[in-house]
Every structure is written in structure tokens, then in C-alpha cells.
């Protein structure tokens, strides 16, 4: 038997698009959200993004270097190992680091996001075999690890008059000294049934809205969504299933709570928190989402429904927790939603 035979997951389609090209497109789609995070929160946001990316990429390199025997024989093969790593580098670790930085508030310390990025890549990704082998989304798990280990509940709104691009200690706290604690608009008046307190335009633009670095400006997220759809990296209906199912159920639950149908809750609910960012950039992860059409429909709808339920009863943003939990259910979804074999054609039954 030929030992050079490589067995891979079907369907076996030969194309010019590689994993590196796909991940580069995802990285490009994240740029608008990353840039707006810096515009809204200043140089501290840029620092966190840079630290997270460098930490994630460095962790992947160190892990690969050790696993490939880079330190053996007095590092005799160090240069060759570095070349191998560079050839296989596919931007996935950079994406993990950037997403992690975008889903945390600017109030975190740089070493906290560094620890989170190291955990995400080393434990969640590389420990399970590297790209394509992780059970759950690394960036989400890194964020949850940070949530458990550190304080990630203090969110501030952009204070444009106080932003000094050259000063990492610039005061972004509003003049009244009041910090928004919790999941911003969600944990404030919105989920308490007391109204939004913020205009839809502000929610869409992210101006004056407290939140995480990359989740506040919804226009930037939508720009990334359009790019990913145009490049055929994701299907247009996948994030929409998450957003619509969450918005519809959230509106129903709020209407039951107020004992009157309240359609006005729909738009604020889908434009608040990290729902839109999670639906576009995290729920659509190739590795941790189902492979078949039926399984994907179940998966994305379930994310939206569970997010709405947990939002309603916990009064905080839970999109990261929901996606991670559904990631663990994906193998079962794939088992019970049997996919049509690639190239299969249904044969017509002969008439009696």
C-alpha cells in the first residue's frame, strides 16, 4: 500500500482558493470594526488589538517550534522549522487574536488580553491539533476564560473630546465619572423593559454607546458582512438566521413580560450588544459549525433562540456563551442531519 496517500474530509473539490486565502479575506473583513474601535476608543484599543494578535501568532509559533523538534540537537533544525511554520501559516491565529481583542472592553489591561490570546491558541487550538481540529471557537473560549479570570464587566462609551491618540492613559470616562457596568444597553433599560434610552442611529453607528471595542459600530460589522458574502466566504442567510431568530423571540418574550405586543423592541435588541458581531464573525466559523444545510439551519436558529432566552433571563449579553455551547453540540447535529453524498443523484423509480 502506498504510504503517501492522504485521506481528507469530502467533498474532494480541487480549487484555487486555499485556507490562507479564505482567512486573509476574513482578516480584511475585520478591519472596519478594528479601525472604528480605535477611532472610538483611542490608542488603548490599538494597543490591545496589537498585543492580542502578536500574542496569538507568537503562541502558535512557539507551540509549532517545540512540537516539530526545533530545540532538538542544540536547535540544529531551528531555521528549517521556522521556514516550515512560515509556509504553513494561514492567518488563523492572527484572526483569533484580533477577534478576541474586538470582543473585550477597552478597560481591560494589556496583559489580560495577552493571557487570553495565549490560552485561546495554545489550549483551545494547538492542543487539539491546530487549524481545523478545535472543538470550540478559540477566540470565544479565550474571551470566556478572561471573563472568568478577570473583570470584564466595566464598559465605557466613547468620549471623543478626551481621546488623545498618543496617550495610552487618556481618560475615556464621561465627564460625570459614571461607568456603564454590564452589557451596556442590554443590561440597562432595554432588557428591563424600560425603553432603549439610545437612538437607533446611535446604536447603528456606535456613537456614544458603551460596549466592546469592535462590537459598537454596527455599520463596520455590516461592511465586513457584505465583503464576506461578496467573496463567498459565508452564505448571506447564515448570520441573518441568528439575528432574526434572536430578535423575534426576544420581542415575543418582552411582549409577554409587558403584557402587550412591543415590536419596538426588535431593532434595539438586534443592534445592541455583540449579537451582530457574533453572528457574522464567530457563529460562521467553518470548523465549529455544521457541514450540511439542514444542520446549519438548526445551528444558526438555535444560537439565536438560546441567545434571546438567556438574554431575557440573565439581563446580560450571552452570545459568546451561546456560540460556545452550540459548538459542543455540532457533532451531534452532524450525526442526526445526514448529508446528501456529494454528486448523488436521486434515481427515479420504475413504474409498475
C-alpha positions in Angstrom: 0.0 0.0 0.0 1.2 3.5 -0.9 2.0 5.3 2.4 1.8 8.7 0.6 -2.0 8.5 0.3 -3.7 11.4 2.1 -7.2 10.9 3.4 -9.2 14.1 3.8 -12.8 15.1 4.6 -15.1 15.0 1.5 -16.2 16.5 -0.8 -12.9 16.4 -2.7 -13.0 19.5 -4.9 -9.9 20.9 -6.4 -9.9 24.7 -6.5 -7.6 27.7 -6.4 -8.9 29.1 -3.1 -6.8 27.9 -0.1 -7.3 28.2 3.6 -4.8 31.0 3.7 -6.7 33.0 1.1 -10.0 32.5 2.9 -8.5 33.5 6.3 -7.0 36.6 4.7 -10.4 37.6 3.4 -11.8 37.2 7.0 -8.9 39.3 8.3 -9.8 42.1 5.7 -13.5 41.9 6.7 -12.5 42.5 10.3 -10.5 45.7 9.5 -13.5 48.1 9.5 -14.5 47.0 13.0 -10.9 47.2 14.2 -10.4 50.7 12.8 -13.7 52.0 14.2 -12.7 50.6 17.6 -9.5 52.7 17.5 -11.5 55.7 16.3 -14.0 55.4 19.1 -11.7 54.3 22.0 -8.3 55.7 21.1 -4.8 54.3 21.1 -5.6 51.9 24.0 -7.8 49.9 21.6 -5.0 49.7 19.0 -2.6 48.5 21.8 -5.0 45.7 22.8 -5.5 44.7 19.2 -1.8 44.6 18.5 -1.0 42.7 21.7 -3.7 40.1 21.1 -2.6 39.5 17.5 1.1 39.3 18.4 0.4 37.1 21.4 -1.7 34.6 19.4 0.7 34.4 16.5 3.7 34.0 18.8 2.0 31.3 20.8 1.3 29.3 17.6 4.9 29.7 16.5 6.3 28.6 19.9 4.0 25.6 20.1 4.8 24.6 16.5 8.5 25.1 17.1 8.5 22.8 20.1 6.2 20.2 18.5 8.4 20.0 15.4 11.6 19.5 17.4 13.1 22.9 17.0 15.0 22.6 20.2 16.5 19.2 19.5 20.2 18.7 18.8 21.1 22.2 20.1 18.5 23.8 17.8 20.2 22.4 14.7 16.9 22.4 12.7 15.7 25.7 14.1 15.9 27.5 10.7 14.2 24.7 8.8 11.5 24.6 11.4 10.9 28.3 11.1 10.6 28.0 7.4 8.1 25.2 7.8 6.0 27.3 10.2 6.1 30.3 7.8 4.9 28.1 4.9 2.0 26.6 6.8 1.0 29.9 8.5 -2.6 30.6 7.4 -3.6 33.7 9.4 -6.0 31.8 11.7 -4.0 32.7 14.8 -4.0 36.4 13.8 -7.8 36.3 13.3 -8.2 34.6 16.7 -6.2 37.4 18.4 -7.9 40.2 16.6 -11.4 38.8 17.3 -10.5 38.4 20.9 -9.4 42.0 21.2 -12.6 43.2 19.5 -14.9 41.4 21.9 -13.5 42.8 25.1 -14.0 46.2 26.6 -11.2 48.8 26.3 -11.0 48.9 30.1 -9.1 45.6 30.2 -5.3 45.5 30.8 -2.9 44.6 28.0 -1.6 41.6 29.9 -5.1 40.3 30.4 -5.8 40.2 26.7 -2.3 38.7 26.1 -3.1 35.9 28.6 -6.4 35.4 26.8 -4.8 35.1 23.4 -2.2 32.6 24.6 -4.9 30.5 26.2 -7.1 30.6 23.1 -4.3 29.4 20.7 -2.3 27.1 22.9 -5.1 25.3 24.8 -8.1 25.6 22.5 -6.5 25.4 19.1 -3.0 23.9 19.1 -3.6 21.4 21.9 -6.3 19.7 19.8 -4.1 19.5 16.7 -4.1 23.0 15.2 -6.2 24.6 12.4 -9.4 22.6 11.7 -9.1 20.4 14.8 -10.5 22.7 17.6 -13.9 21.7 19.1 -14.9 25.2 20.0 -14.1 28.7 18.7 -10.7 29.7 20.2 -11.5 33.5 20.4 -14.8 32.9 22.1 -13.3 30.5 24.6 -10.4 32.9 25.3 -12.9 35.6 26.0 -14.9 33.4 28.4 -11.6 32.4 30.1 -10.9 36.1 30.6 -14.4 36.7 31.8 -13.9 34.1 34.5 -10.4 35.1 35.4 -10.6 38.9 35.2 -13.2 41.7 35.4 -14.8 42.2 32.0 -18.0 43.9 33.2 -16.9 47.5 33.0 -17.8 49.1 29.7 -17.4 52.8 28.7 -18.8 54.8 25.9 -16.5 56.8 23.6 -15.6 60.2 24.9 -14.3 61.9 21.8 -13.3 65.1 23.5 -11.0 63.2 25.8 -9.3 60.9 23.2 -5.6 61.6 22.8 -4.1 59.3 20.2 -0.6 59.5 21.7 -1.6 59.0 25.3 -2.4 55.5 26.5 -3.6 56.8 29.8 -6.2 59.1 28.1 -9.4 59.5 30.1 -12.3 58.0 28.2 -14.6 58.1 31.2 -17.5 60.5 30.7 -17.3 63.9 32.5 -19.8 62.8 35.1 -17.5 59.9 36.0 -20.2 57.3 35.6 -19.2 54.0 34.1 -21.8 51.7 32.5 -21.4 48.3 34.1 -22.7 45.1 32.5 -23.6 44.5 28.9 -24.3 48.2 28.2 -27.7 49.0 26.7 -28.8 45.4 27.2 -28.3 45.2 31.0 -29.6 48.7 31.4 -33.0 49.9 30.4 -33.5 47.6 27.3 -33.8 44.2 29.0 -35.5 45.7 32.0 -38.4 46.8 29.8 -37.9 50.5 30.5 -37.1 51.5 26.9 -33.9 51.9 25.0 -32.5 55.2 26.1 -30.4 55.4 23.0 -31.5 56.3 19.4 -31.4 53.6 16.7 -28.9 55.8 14.8 -26.5 55.8 17.7 -26.9 52.0 18.1 -26.2 51.6 14.4 -23.2 53.9 14.4 -22.0 53.1 17.9 -21.5 56.7 18.8 -21.9 57.3 22.5 -22.7 53.6 23.0 -20.8 51.7 25.7 -19.6 48.3 24.6 -16.7 46.2 23.5 -14.0 47.6 21.1 -15.3 46.0 17.9 -18.9 45.5 18.7 -20.2 49.0 19.0 -20.1 50.3 15.4 -22.7 48.1 13.6 -22.0 49.8 10.2 -18.4 48.5 10.3 -19.7 45.0 11.1 -22.2 45.2 8.2 -19.4 46.3 5.9 -17.4 43.2 6.9 -20.5 41.0 6.4 -21.1 42.4 2.9 -17.4 41.7 2.0 -17.6 38.1 3.3 -20.7 37.5 1.3 -19.3 39.1 -1.9 -16.2 36.9 -1.6 -18.4 33.9 -0.9 -16.7 33.2 2.4 -20.0 32.9 4.2 -23.6 32.5 3.0 -25.7 35.6 3.3 -28.5 33.8 5.2 -26.4 32.3 8.0 -25.9 35.4 10.2 -29.4 36.6 9.3 -30.9 33.4 10.8 -29.1 34.1 14.1 -30.1 37.8 14.2 -33.7 37.3 13.1 -34.4 34.3 15.4 -32.9 36.2 18.4 -34.8 39.4 17.5 -38.2 37.7 17.0 -38.0 35.5 20.2 -36.7 38.4 22.2 -39.6 40.6 21.1 -42.1 37.9 22.0 -40.6 37.4 25.4 -40.5 41.1 26.1 -44.1 41.4 24.9 -45.2 38.7 27.3 -43.3 40.4 30.2 -45.1 43.7 29.4 -48.4 42.0 28.7 -48.6 43.9 25.4 -47.0 43.3 22.0 -44.0 45.5 21.7 -42.5 45.5 18.1 -40.4 48.5 19.1 -38.1 46.1 21.0 -37.0 44.2 17.8 -34.5 46.7 16.2 -32.8 47.8 19.5 -32.4 44.1 20.5 -30.5 43.1 17.4 -28.4 46.3 17.3 -27.4 46.1 21.0 -24.6 44.0 22.5 -22.4 41.7 20.5 -25.2 39.8 18.6 -24.3 41.2 15.2 -20.6 40.7 15.5 -21.0 37.2 16.9 -23.4 36.2 14.1 -21.1 37.5 11.3 -17.6 36.6 12.5 -17.9 33.9 15.2 -21.0 31.7 14.5 -20.0 31.3 10.9 -16.6 29.7 11.8 -16.1 26.8 9.3 -14.5 24.4 11.9 -17.1 24.7 14.6 -20.3 24.9 12.6 -22.3 22.0 10.9 -21.4 20.9 7.4 -24.8 20.2 5.9 -27.6 22.7 5.0 -30.2 21.2 7.4 -27.6 21.1 10.2 -26.6 24.7 9.6 -30.2 25.9 9.7 -30.7 24.2 13.0 -27.5 25.5 14.4 -27.9 29.2 13.5 -31.6 29.3 14.6 -30.6 27.6 17.8 -27.9 30.2 18.5 -30.4 33.0 18.0 -33.1 31.4 20.2 -30.8 30.5 23.0 -29.3 33.9 23.0 -32.7 35.5 23.2 -33.7 33.2 26.1 -30.6 33.7 28.1 -30.6 37.5 27.4 -34.1 37.7 28.7 -33.5 35.8 31.9 -29.9 36.9 32.7 -30.2 40.5 31.5 -26.7 40.4 30.1 -25.1 39.7 26.7 -24.5 35.9 26.3 -23.7 35.5 22.6 -20.2 34.2 23.3 -21.5 31.6 25.8 -24.3 30.5 23.4 -22.0 30.0 20.5 -19.5 28.0 22.5 -22.3 25.8 23.9 -23.7 25.2 20.4 -20.2 24.4 19.2 -20.2 21.4 21.5 -23.4 20.2 20.0 -22.3 20.4 16.4 -21.0 16.8 16.2 -24.5 15.6 17.3 -26.1 17.9 14.7 -23.9 16.5 12.0 -24.8 12.9 13.1 -28.6 13.4 13.1 -28.8 15.6 10.0 -27.5 13.2 7.3 -25.9 15.0 4.4 -26.6 14.1 0.8 -23.4 12.4 -0.6 -21.5 14.7 -3.0 -22.5 14.0 -6.6 -25.6 12.0 -5.5 -28.5 11.9 -8.0 -31.8 10.5 -7.0 -32.8 7.6 -9.2 -36.4 7.6 -10.4 -38.5 4.6 -9.5 -39.6 2.5 -12.4 -43.4 2.3 -12.8 -45.1 -0.9 -12.0 
